[in-house]
C-alpha cells in the first residue's frame, strides 16, 4: 500500500501539467535553477572569488621562484 507505481507518478505528472501548464512549469524550473546558482555563488569565500581560474596566473602576481641549478652526475656502480 505504501509504494506508488510508475503509473501513479505519470497520472500525478499529467494533473500537474494540466493545472499549471508547461510555460509556468518551465518558468518555475528556470527560477529554481538561477536560485541554486546564486546560492552556490554566495557560498564561495572571498579567497575563492579572488583566485584566478586554474591554469592562469595573473602577470602582475609578482611571484618569484628562486633556486639553484645543479648538474646531475651519473653515479658509477
Backbone torsions as a table, in degrees:
resi	resn	phi	psi	omega
1	UNK	NA	-29.8	-172.9
2	UNK	-79.5	-21.1	-176.4
3	UNK	-98.0	148.2	178.6
4	UNK	-109.3	138.2	-179.7
5	UNK	-83.1	175.5	179.8
6	UNK	-63.0	-32.1	-179.7
7	UNK	-67.1	-36.7	177.1
8	UNK	-63.5	-43.6	-179.6
9	UNK	-67.3	-35.1	176.9
10	UNK	-65.8	-39.7	177.8
11	UNK	-65.3	-42.4	178.2
12	UNK	-62.2	-42.1	178.9
13	UNK	-61.7	-43.5	178.7
14	UNK	-62.8	-41.8	179.7
15	UNK	-64.6	-42.6	179.3
16	UNK	-63.4	-42.3	178.9
17	UNK	-64.6	-39.6	179.3
18	UNK	-66.9	-36.1	-178.4
19	UNK	-74.3	-49.8	-172.7
20	UNK	-92.4	-30.9	-176.0
21	UNK	86.5	154.6	-175.5
22	UNK	-70.4	-35.0	-179.3
23	UNK	-66.0	-42.4	179.5
24	UNK	-65.6	-41.2	178.6
25	UNK	-65.4	-38.5	177.9
26	UNK	-64.0	-42.8	178.7
27	UNK	-64.2	-39.2	178.8
28	UNK	-65.2	-39.0	177.9
29	UNK	-64.9	-41.3	178.2
30	UNK	-64.7	-43.5	178.6
31	UNK	-62.8	-41.7	179.3
32	UNK	-65.2	-41.7	178.6
33	UNK	-63.4	-42.5	179.6
34	UNK	-70.1	-31.1	176.9
35	UNK	-67.6	-41.0	178.5
36	UNK	-65.7	-41.7	178.7
37	UNK	-63.5	-42.2	177.7
38	UNK	-64.1	-37.4	177.9
39	UNK	-65.1	-43.6	179.2
40	UNK	-63.2	-42.1	178.6
41	UNK	-64.6	-36.4	179.3
42	UNK	-70.3	-25.8	-178.9
43	UNK	-81.3	-14.1	178.7
44	UNK	-68.3	141.0	177.6
45	UNK	-80.3	168.9	179.3
46	UNK	-63.8	-33.5	178.8
47	UNK	-64.7	-40.5	179.2
48	UNK	-64.6	-37.1	-179.5
49	UNK	-73.1	-30.0	-175.3
50	UNK	-82.2	-25.5	-177.7
51	UNK	-76.6	140.6	177.9
52	UNK	-71.1	162.0	177.2
53	UNK	-58.1	156.0	-175.6
54	UNK	-59.7	139.8	178.7
55	UNK	91.3	-15.2	-179.0
56	UNK	-111.5	130.4	175.1
57	UNK	-119.0	127.6	-179.9
58	UNK	-62.9	135.8	-175.4
59	UNK	-62.4	-24.5	-179.7
60	UNK	-98.0	24.7	-178.5
61	UNK	-66.7	-28.0	175.5
62	UNK	71.8	26.9	-179.8
63	UNK	-91.5	123.7	178.1
64	UNK	-116.2	131.5	177.9
65	UNK	-109.1	119.2	179.7
66	UNK	-103.5	144.3	178.8
67	UNK	-168.1	178.1	-179.8
68	UNK	-128.8	132.4	-179.8
69	UNK	-95.1	127.8	178.0
70	UNK	-119.4	144.5	179.1
71	UNK	-77.8	132.5	179.7
72	UNK	-84.7	130.0	179.1
73	UNK	-106.7	143.8	178.9
74	UNK	-79.2	132.7	179.6
75	UNK	-86.2	139.9	179.8
76	UNK	-93.6	131.8	-179.6
77	UNK	-105.6	NA	NA
